[in-house]
Amino acid sequence: MATPYGIKLAVHLITNHFGNLVAKVCENLLRRGPLTLQQVIRYTELTPQQVKNSLLILIQHNCVQAFSLESQGGFGDGPKANTQYLALFSNILHRMRFPKFLEIVSRELDQECKELLEGLLQNGRLTLVQMVERAKSKRKDGCREDVVQEGLTKLLAAHFVERCPAPEPLVPEPVKVETTSKKRGAKSAKINEESETIEQRVLAAAGPMEAQRFSMITNTEFDVNGETSTDDSPSLIVGEKRKRDSLELDRESTAEEGEVVLWRANFEEFLRRLRHMACIENVRASLDDGAVKVLKAMLDATRGLEKKVKTEKSDLKKIIESAQNDEVESIVLKRYGRDAYRIFRLLSKNGRLVETDKISDTTFVEKKDAPKILYKMWKDEYLHMEKLVLAPNRNILLWKVNKRPLWEHVLDEMFHSALNLSLRAAYEWDKEKEVINPLEAMTKEERQKQKNIRILLDSSLLKLDDAIMLFHNF
């Protein structure tokens, strides 16, 4: 969900990585939704070439997806399609998580795979030839093509890397389904709103077929005798090891004749791993090692069926909801104190409107203090309040926790904190670069202090991002 401070954080990340012009284009897409090229030019007041270059950079780094939206023509004309550009808010935020992604690959695979992933994260999208050239340039003794191909095969087998989506998929207009029952119609509209957003429809249309997504198909291979085979039947699937010469690398791996295959990091898989890690740590903190072992076994066994596992009644969803509750309760405790914490827990678990005096009696909070605490949390948008008029001069205040709007509010506050940390880290980095010769201009103690500040800011941002993922991604 792109909240106000979430958009500001995303724009800050793009500014840091690609500069002000690219960030200006990205900000307009984030705030206005999908736009055509002419609309982006008009809103940004940049030159057409500046906008085109900015869009190319954003697409290259998986921050924007182009698509053609099909619309019905008028007066007998056929369907028409115009190219639009959609900012991918979540993909932009993933740029904060690149160190986490690299750590996962480093832990599960080898150094070669980590370096290949690092190249994809830095460059957004690469062909196999580009990966080989990058690997050769980073090593004095060079790097064999088959070593790079083997590393890519391992990354594909683990689903850490995938084929890039179609550059400009055709997305039809959504079909409006009418229902006879008003109640059913409202429910259907809600489901449609949640499951068929424009971003989801575009990404679904752009995504490669599952059979191709993690496979490396080749047109030219060597058989066991070293002779070339060009038939269409054999293909290099993930996990298989086949030999190829440099000529094949120059021609590129292709899904179809003449099509150059681009590869990118698969953010979805990294989020799955991070989600599982978060669930395991939450269970470890609340239960015991036996429960952790059971959960790990369950997650491993249901890897291919995770969409079915993540239902309303699934254990995984309950663990995440429990972690979300714990996170918000921790914020309430730190910000408002223990009395407010008890009040919030009562209302959160109750889920219904509760009168002020009953809240005070149940939580053992002084009757004179309870209204002040409740009002403070209501003012900060942590509680919902309703006024019940019993008589002209007698009102009763009722309180409850509305989790959906509260979770959105908490997430926006987290984005705000992440933005502040990022700005402070950028300030410290710029301040250090201003020193012409840090080794001579700064004492040993000053250098260590500067280093400690950067470490603290980076670790705080990574920890805060764990909480952001809990509400935004999991």
C-alpha positions in Angstrom: 0.0 0.0 0.0 1.5 3.3 -1.1 0.8 5.6 1.9 1.8 9.3 1.8 5.2 8.8 3.6 5.7 5.5 1.7 5.7 7.5 -1.5 8.1 10.0 -0.1 10.4 7.2 1.0 10.2 5.6 -2.5 11.0 8.9 -4.2 14.0 9.4 -1.8 15.4 5.9 -2.7 15.1 6.7 -6.5 16.7 10.1 -6.0 19.7 8.5 -4.2 20.2 5.9 -6.8 19.3 7.6 -10.1 19.1 11.4 -9.5 16.4 14.1 -9.5 15.1 13.8 -13.0 14.4 10.1 -12.7 12.9 10.6 -9.3 10.6 13.3 -10.7 9.2 11.0 -13.3 8.8 8.2 -10.7 7.0 10.5 -8.2 4.4 11.5 -10.8 3.7 7.8 -11.6 3.4 7.0 -7.9 1.1 9.8 -7.1 -1.1 9.8 -10.2 -1.1 6.2 -11.2 -0.5 4.8 -14.7 0.3 7.5 -17.3 1.0 7.7 -21.0 4.3 9.2 -22.2 2.6 12.5 -23.2 1.0 12.7 -19.7 4.3 12.2 -18.0 5.9 14.9 -20.2 3.1 17.3 -19.4 3.1 16.7 -15.6 6.9 16.7 -15.1 7.5 19.6 -17.6 10.7 17.7 -18.7 11.8 17.3 -22.3 10.6 14.2 -24.2 14.1 12.8 -24.3 14.6 13.3 -20.5 11.3 11.5 -19.8 12.2 8.6 -22.2 15.6 8.2 -20.6 14.1 8.2 -17.1 11.5 5.6 -18.0 14.1 3.4 -19.6 16.2 3.5 -16.4 13.1 2.8 -14.2 12.1 -0.1 -16.4 15.6 -1.5 -16.5 15.7 -1.6 -12.7 12.2 -3.1 -12.4 10.7 0.0 -10.9 8.2 0.7 -13.7 6.2 -1.7 -16.0 5.0 -0.6 -19.4 1.7 -2.0 -20.7 -0.9 -1.4 -23.4 -4.4 -0.9 -22.0 -7.1 -2.1 -24.5 -10.1 0.2 -24.8 -13.2 0.0 -27.0 -13.3 2.2 -30.0 -16.3 4.3 -30.9 -18.8 4.2 -33.8 -17.8 0.8 -35.2 -14.0 1.2 -34.6 -12.1 -1.8 -33.3 -10.4 -2.0 -29.9 -7.6 0.5 -29.4 -4.5 0.3 -27.2 -2.3 2.9 -25.8 1.0 2.5 -23.9 1.0 3.4 -20.3 3.6 3.3 -17.5 3.0 1.9 -14.0 5.3 2.6 -11.0 5.9 -0.6 -9.0 5.9 0.8 -5.4 6.9 -2.5 -3.7 9.8 -3.1 -6.1 11.2 0.3 -5.3 11.1 -0.4 -1.6 12.9 -3.7 -2.2 16.0 -1.6 -3.0 16.4 -1.2 0.8 16.5 -5.0 1.1 19.3 -5.8 -1.3 21.8 -6.6 1.6 19.2 -9.1 3.0 18.8 -10.8 -0.4 22.5 -11.1 -0.8 22.8 -12.6 2.7 20.2 -15.3 1.9 22.1 -16.3 -1.3 25.4 -16.2 0.5 24.0 -18.5 3.2 22.3 -21.0 0.9 24.5 -21.1 -2.2 28.1 -20.0 -3.0 30.2 -16.9 -3.7 29.8 -17.2 -7.4 26.0 -17.1 -7.1 26.2 -14.2 -4.7 28.3 -12.2 -7.2 25.9 -13.0 -10.0 22.9 -11.8 -7.9 24.8 -8.7 -6.9 25.3 -7.9 -10.6 21.5 -8.3 -11.2 20.6 -6.1 -8.2 23.0 -3.4 -9.3 22.0 -3.5 -13.0 18.4 -4.5 -12.8 18.4 -6.8 -15.8 21.2 -8.7 -17.6 21.6 -11.2 -20.4 23.8 -14.2 -19.9 26.5 -12.6 -22.1 26.4 -9.5 -19.9 26.8 -11.6 -16.8 29.8 -13.3 -18.3 31.4 -10.0 -19.3 30.8 -8.6 -15.9 32.3 -11.7 -14.2 35.4 -11.4 -16.4 35.9 -7.8 -15.7 35.8 -8.3 -11.9 38.5 -11.0 -12.0 42.1 -10.6 -13.1 42.4 -14.2 -14.2 39.0 -14.0 -16.1 36.0 -16.3 -15.6 34.9 -19.2 -17.7 31.5 -19.1 -19.3 30.5 -22.4 -18.0 31.1 -21.3 -14.4 28.7 -18.3 -14.8 26.2 -20.6 -16.5 26.4 -23.1 -13.6 25.9 -20.3 -11.1 22.9 -19.0 -13.0 21.5 -22.5 -13.1 21.8 -22.8 -9.3 20.0 -19.4 -8.8 17.2 -20.5 -11.2 16.8 -23.8 -9.3 16.4 -22.0 -6.1 14.0 -19.5 -7.8 16.3 -16.6 -6.8 16.4 -15.4 -10.4 13.7 -15.4 -13.0 13.1 -14.4 -16.6 12.0 -10.7 -17.0 8.3 -10.0 -17.7 7.0 -9.1 -21.2 8.1 -5.5 -22.0 4.6 -4.3 -22.9 1.8 -6.7 -22.3 -1.7 -6.1 -23.6 -4.2 -5.7 -20.7 -7.9 -5.8 -21.5 -10.4 -3.6 -19.7 -11.9 -5.3 -16.7 -15.2 -7.0 -17.2 -18.0 -5.7 -14.9 -20.0 -8.5 -13.5 -23.6 -7.7 -12.3 -25.2 -9.8 -9.6 -28.9 -10.0 -8.7 -28.4 -9.8 -4.9 -27.3 -6.5 -3.5 -25.5 -8.3 -0.6 -23.7 -10.6 -3.0 -22.9 -7.7 -5.3 -21.2 -5.8 -2.5 -19.2 -8.8 -1.6 -18.2 -9.4 -5.2 -17.2 -5.8 -5.6 -15.0 -6.1 -2.5 -13.3 -9.2 -3.8 -12.8 -7.7 -7.2 -11.3 -4.6 -5.6 -8.9 -6.6 -3.5 -7.8 -9.2 -6.0 -7.9 -7.3 -9.4 -6.1 -4.0 -9.0 -4.6 -2.5 -12.1 -1.1 -3.5 -10.9 -2.0 -7.1 -10.3 -3.6 -7.3 -13.7 -0.6 -5.8 -15.4 1.9 -8.0 -13.6 -0.2 -11.1 -14.3 -0.3 -10.3 -18.0 3.4 -9.5 -18.2 4.7 -12.5 -16.2 6.2 -15.4 -18.2 4.6 -18.9 -18.2 5.6 -20.8 -15.1 7.3 -23.5 -17.2 9.6 -20.8 -18.7 10.0 -18.6 -15.7 12.9 -20.5 -14.2 14.2 -22.4 -17.2 17.1 -21.8 -19.4 16.2 -22.9 -23.0 18.9 -23.1 -25.6 18.9 -23.5 -29.4 22.4 -24.9 -29.8 24.0 -27.5 -27.6 26.7 -30.1 -27.7 25.9 -33.7 -27.6 28.1 -36.2 -25.7 30.4 -36.5 -28.8 30.9 -32.8 -29.0 28.9 -32.3 -32.1 26.3 -29.5 -32.4 22.6 -30.3 -32.1 20.0 -27.8 -33.3 16.8 -29.8 -32.9 14.0 -28.2 -30.8 13.4 -31.1 -28.5 16.3 -30.8 -26.1 16.3 -27.8 -23.7 18.4 -26.9 -20.7 16.0 -27.1 -17.8 16.9 -25.9 -14.3 19.1 -28.4 -12.5 20.4 -30.1 -15.7 24.1 -29.6 -16.7 24.9 -29.2 -20.4 28.0 -28.0 -22.1 27.9 -24.9 -24.4 30.6 -23.1 -26.2 31.2 -19.4 -26.5 29.3 -19.2 -29.8 26.1 -20.2 -27.9 26.7 -17.5 -25.3 27.1 -14.9 -28.1 23.8 -16.0 -29.5 22.1 -15.8 -26.1 19.7 -18.2 -24.4 16.4 -17.8 -26.2 12.8 -18.8 -25.6 11.9 -18.2 -29.2 14.0 -17.6 -32.2 15.4 -14.1 -32.2 14.3 -13.3 -28.7 17.0 -12.2 -26.2 16.4 -13.4 -22.7 16.9 -11.0 -19.8 17.2 -12.2 -16.3 16.4 -10.4 -13.0 16.2 -11.1 -9.3 13.0 -12.8 -8.2 11.8 -10.6 -5.4 8.8 -12.8 -4.7 11.1 -15.7 -3.7 13.2 -13.6 -1.4 10.1 -12.3 0.3 8.9 -15.8 0.8 12.1 -16.7 2.5 12.0 -13.6 4.7 8.4 -14.2 5.6 9.2 -17.8 6.7 12.1 -16.5 8.7 9.9 -14.0 10.4 7.3 -16.6 11.3 9.9 -19.0 12.6 11.4 -16.3 14.9 7.9 -15.3 16.1 7.1 -18.9 17.0 10.6 -19.4 18.6 9.9 -16.3 20.9 6.5 -17.5 22.0 6.7 -21.3 22.0 9.7 -23.7 22.0 12.2 -25.4 19.6 9.8 -28.3 19.1 7.2 -25.9 17.6 9.9 -24.3 15.5 10.8 -27.7 14.0 7.2 -28.5 13.2 6.7 -25.1 11.5 9.9 -25.5 9.4 8.8 -28.9 8.3 5.3 -27.6 7.4 6.8 -24.7 5.4 9.2 -26.9 3.5 6.4 -29.4 2.6 4.0 -26.7 1.4 6.4 -24.7 -0.7 4.6 -25.4 -3.9 1.2 -24.9 -2.4 1.8 -21.7 -0.5 -1.1 -19.8 -2.1 -3.4 -22.5 -0.7 -1.7 -22.4 2.7 -2.1 -18.7 3.1 -5.8 -18.7 3.5 -7.8 -17.0 6.2 -7.6 -20.0 8.5 -4.0 -21.0 7.8 -1.4 -21.2 10.6 0.9 -19.0 8.6 -1.5 -16.1 8.5 -2.3 -16.5 12.2 1.4 -16.3 13.0 1.8 -13.1 10.9 -1.3 -11.5 12.5 0.0 -12.3 16.0 3.4 -10.7 15.0 1.5 -7.6 13.8 -0.4 -7.4 17.0 2.8 -7.7 19.1 4.5 -5.0 17.0 1.6 -2.5 17.5 1.3 -3.3 21.2 5.0 -2.7 21.6 4.6 0.7 19.9 1.7 1.6 22.3 3.7 0.5 25.3 6.8 2.6 24.4 4.7 5.7 23.3 1.9 5.8 25.9 3.0 3.7 28.8 1.8 0.5 30.6 -1.8 1.7 31.4 -2.4 2.5 27.7 -0.9 -0.8 26.8 -3.4 -2.7 28.9 -6.3 -0.6 27.5 -5.1 -1.2 23.9 -4.8 -5.0 24.5 -8.3 -5.1 25.9 -9.8 -3.3 23.0 -7.7 -5.1 20.4 -8.8 -8.5 21.6 -12.4 -7.5 22.2 -13.0 -6.1 18.8 -16.2 -4.3 19.8 -17.1 -0.9 21.2 -16.5 -0.6 24.9 -17.7 2.1 27.3 -15.1 4.2 29.1 -16.0 3.2 32.7 -16.0 -0.5 31.7 -12.5 -0.1 30.2 -11.3 1.5 33.4 -12.8 -1.3 35.6 -11.4 -4.1 33.5 -7.9 -2.8 33.1 -7.6 -1.4 36.7 -6.7 2.1 35.3 -7.8 5.0 37.4 -11.2 6.5 36.3 -9.7 9.9 36.1 -6.7 8.7 34.0 -8.6 6.4 31.5 -10.3 9.2 29.5 -7.1 11.1 29.1 -5.3 8.0 27.8 -8.1 7.0 25.5 -8.4 10.6 24.1 -4.6 10.7 23.5 -4.6 7.4 21.5 -7.7 8.5 19.6 -6.1 11.8 18.7 -3.1 9.9 17.4 -5.5 7.7 15.3 -4.8 4.5 17.3 -8.4 4.2 18.5 -11.9 4.7 17.1 -14.4 6.6 19.1 -18.2 6.9 18.9 -20.5 9.1 21.0 -23.7 7.6 22.3 -26.4 10.2 23.2 -28.6 8.9 26.0 -30.2 12.2 27.0 -29.8 15.9 26.1 -27.2 16.3 28.7 -25.8 12.8 29.0 -23.3 11.2 26.5 -21.4 8.0 26.7 -18.1 7.5 24.8 -17.5 4.1 23.2 -14.0 3.0 22.0 -12.6 0.2 19.8 -9.6 -0.7 17.7 -10.2 -0.8 14.0 -7.3 -2.9 12.8 -7.4 -2.2 9.1 -7.1 1.6 9.2 -4.8 1.4 12.2 -2.4 -1.0 10.5 -2.3 1.4 7.5 -1.6 4.3 9.9 1.1 2.4 11.7 2.7 1.4 8.4 2.8 5.1 7.3 4.5 6.0 10.5 7.1 3.3 9.9 7.7 4.7 6.4 8.1 8.1 8.0 10.7 6.8 10.4 12.5 4.9 7.6 12.6 8.1 5.6 14.1 10.0 8.5 16.8 7.3 9.0 17.6 7.3 5.3 17.9 11.1 5.2 20.2 11.0 8.3 22.3 8.3 6.8 22.7 10.3 3.5 23.6 13.3 5.6 26.3 11.4 7.4 27.7 10.0 4.2 27.8 13.4 2.5 29.5 14.9 5.6 32.2 12.2 5.5 32.8 12.8 1.7 33.3 16.5 2.3 36.5 15.7 4.2 39.3 15.9 1.6 41.6 13.4 3.4 39.7 11.7 6.2 42.8 9.8 7.4 44.6 13.1 8.1 41.7 15.4 8.9 40.0 13.1 11.5 41.5 11.6 14.6 41.2 7.9 15.2 38.4 8.4 17.8 36.5 10.7 15.4 36.8 8.1 12.6 35.5 5.4 14.9 32.6 7.5 16.0 31.7 8.3 12.4 31.8 4.6 11.6 29.7 3.7 14.7 27.0 6.2 13.6 26.8 4.7 10.1 26.6 1.2 11.5 23.8 2.2 14.0 21.8 4.0 11.3 22.1 1.0 8.8 21.2 -1.6 11.5 18.3 0.5 12.7 17.0 0.9 9.1 17.3 -2.9 8.5 15.4 -3.6 11.7 12.7 -1.1 10.9 12.4 -2.6 7.4 11.6 -6.0 9.1 8.6 -4.3 10.7 7.6 -2.6 7.4 7.6 -6.0 5.6 5.4 -7.5 8.3 2.6 -5.0 7.5 3.3 -4.3 3.8 4.6 -7.5 2.3 3.6 -10.4 4.5 
